[in-house]
């Protein structure tokens, strides 16, 4: 667990918490921005077109990220019927969050590469570690949210692809049971110490880090 591994390193724990808040804020803001640009004003009128973390952070999702390493922010409300293209618009709004995380992971990863190549900061420097955390958390949040199970962003992308009536019962099943399935997988993964999700995310982080270090 992230919390227990960092409990004896208060500065690093604080850096992790700040990085989580920052990443969640950008992720949810990107959803709001995408829906607004696509013609739906629901997110803007709900006060979500803002970089104020208090408007975007789900404290349960925050604690999950802090404790087990992956979580979520407050879902951004949007109305696909207000968009010029409902099906494509829904998918684009859903993908905007993970995309923002991937972009940030790339930019902060590039910054880390500069730090290393030019010996600007040593790896034990707190700022270096903070940037390092931003890369890891952005990657985790992007990949986790692309899992096609409600309420994650991947499910909205999946439902946009499977918009045909013949998939209606499957979509209804996932919409009703998806959150419980997801929560059950997370709980079992940790209680049974399988760490399947953790190893999956770590393999992606290691792959990205192989280009940085």
Secondary structure, 3 states (H helix, E strand, C coil): CHHHHHCCCHHHHHHHHHHHHHHHHHHHHHHHHHHHHCCCCHHHHCCCCCCCHHHCCCHHHHHHHHHCCCCCCCCCCCCHHHCCCHHHHHHHHHHHHHHHHHHHHHHHHHHHHHHHHCCCCCCCCHHHHHHHHHHHHHHHHHHHHCCCCCCCHHHHHHHHHCCCHHHHHHHHHHHHHHHHHHHHHHHHHHHCCCCHHHHHHHHHHHHHHHHHC
